[in-house]
Amino acid sequence: MKYKFNYQTTAFDIWQLSMYGIYGSMVGVCNIIFTVAMLLLTAKFWGYVNSFMRMLLIIGICLFTVIQPAVVYMRGKRQVAAIPHDMEIGFDDNGIHVKTEKQSSDLKWNTIKGVSKKPSMIVIFSTDKHGFILTNRVLGKQKEAFHDYVFSKIQK
């Protein structure tokens, strides 16, 4: 076995991946523009509006800075609850091998859709929307070598 890891994904890992996805796209740019606009509106009109409008201005500021991240984290907690906690994942020249106490499965490299390297994780996509999150704490110092290995296998 070339690489073998105890697979452990947390709600924070899913939250972090979602935030990378949101703020690495046009949606994130719109979120930032909206939040800055709400901050400017609040600063300009705070002294002239009643308490109901102040509450709406505060909610507008909190929408993408507090509310959205909290909702994404709660969704991540639900997703993590469905993942077995005793999972082991291995990578070799034949593909990806996933083992739990009750079952095991193998994925050939030609079925892998892609790999994405983020600052704190590597994501290996088994489908367009699903995959394996391997964080820096799981990969350790092997992150670069592991990414290069996986990337070379899916390019064939």
C-alpha positions in Angstrom: 0.0 0.0 0.0 1.5 3.3 -1.1 -0.5 5.5 1.3 -2.8 4.5 4.1 -4.7 6.9 6.4 -7.3 6.7 9.2 -10.1 8.7 7.6 -11.7 11.2 9.9 -13.8 14.1 8.7 -15.3 16.6 11.1 -18.0 19.1 10.7 -15.4 21.8 10.6 -13.7 20.2 7.7 -16.9 20.2 5.7 -17.6 23.8 6.8 -14.1 24.8 5.6 -14.5 23.1 2.3 -17.8 24.8 1.8 -16.3 28.2 2.6 -13.5 27.6 0.1 -16.2 26.8 -2.5 -18.3 29.8 -1.7 -15.6 32.4 -1.4 -13.6 31.0 -4.3 -16.5 31.7 -6.7 -18.6 34.6 -7.9 -21.1 33.9 -5.1 -18.4 34.9 -2.6 -17.7 38.1 -4.4 -21.4 39.0 -4.3 -21.5 38.1 -0.6 -18.6 40.4 0.1 -20.0 43.3 -2.0 -23.4 42.9 -0.2 -21.7 42.9 3.3 -19.6 46.0 2.5 -22.7 47.8 1.2 -24.7 46.9 4.3 -21.8 48.2 6.5 -21.8 51.5 4.6 -25.6 51.8 4.7 -25.6 51.1 8.4 -22.8 53.7 9.1 -24.6 56.3 7.0 -28.2 55.9 8.3 -27.8 54.5 11.8 -28.6 57.8 13.5 -31.7 58.5 11.3 -33.6 55.2 11.4 -35.9 53.6 14.0 -35.0 50.5 16.0 -36.8 48.1 13.5 -34.7 49.4 10.6 -31.5 49.1 12.8 -32.4 45.5 13.5 -32.8 44.9 9.7 -29.4 46.6 9.1 -27.7 44.4 11.7 -29.3 41.2 10.2 -28.1 42.3 6.7 -24.6 42.6 8.0 -24.8 39.3 9.8 -26.3 37.4 6.9 -23.1 36.4 5.2 -20.7 36.9 8.1 -22.5 34.9 10.8 -25.8 33.3 9.6 -24.6 31.6 6.4 -21.4 30.1 8.0 -23.5 28.9 11.0 -26.0 27.2 8.6 -23.2 25.6 6.6 -21.6 24.3 9.8 -24.9 22.7 11.0 -25.3 21.1 7.5 -21.7 19.7 8.0 -22.6 18.3 11.4 -25.5 16.4 9.8 -23.3 15.1 7.0 -20.6 13.9 9.5 -23.2 12.0 11.4 -23.7 9.8 8.4 -20.0 9.0 7.9 -18.6 5.9 9.7 -16.0 6.9 12.2 -13.8 3.8 11.9 -12.8 4.3 8.3 -9.5 3.5 6.8 -8.5 4.7 3.3 -5.6 3.4 1.2 -4.1 4.5 -2.1 -2.0 2.4 -4.3 -1.4 1.7 -8.0 -4.7 -0.2 -8.3 -6.9 2.6 -6.9 -8.5 3.7 -3.7 -9.4 1.2 -1.0 -11.9 2.1 1.7 -12.5 -0.1 4.7 -14.9 0.1 7.7 -15.7 -2.6 10.3 -18.6 -3.9 8.2 -17.6 -3.4 4.6 -14.9 -2.4 2.2 -14.9 -1.0 -1.4 -12.4 -0.3 -4.1 -12.4 2.5 -6.6 -10.2 2.3 -9.7 -8.3 5.4 -10.7 -10.2 5.8 -14.0 -13.4 6.3 -12.0 -12.0 9.3 -10.0 -13.3 12.6 -11.3 -10.5 14.9 -9.9 -8.4 16.1 -7.1 -8.4 19.6 -5.5 -5.7 21.0 -3.3 -6.7 23.6 -0.8 -4.5 25.3 1.8 -5.7 23.0 4.6 -6.8 19.9 2.7 -6.8 17.7 -0.4 -10.2 16.6 -1.8 -10.4 13.6 -4.1 -13.7 13.6 -6.0 -15.3 10.2 -6.6 -18.2 11.9 -8.4 -18.8 15.5 -9.4 -20.3 16.3 -5.9 -18.8 13.6 -3.6 -15.4 12.7 -2.5 -12.9 12.2 0.3 -11.5 15.1 2.4 -8.0 14.5 3.6 -6.9 17.3 5.9 -3.4 18.5 6.7 -3.6 16.8 10.1 -4.3 13.5 8.5 -1.7 13.9 5.7 1.0 15.4 7.8 4.3 16.1 5.9 3.3 13.8 3.0 0.7 16.3 1.6 2.7 17.5 -1.4 4.0 14.0 -2.3 0.5 12.5 -1.8 -1.1 15.2 -4.0 1.5 14.6 -6.8 0.9 10.9 -6.6 -2.9 11.1 -6.8 -2.7 13.7 -9.6 -0.4 11.5 -11.6 -2.8 8.5 -11.2 -5.9 10.4 -12.4 -4.1 11.9 -15.4 -3.6 8.5 -17.0 
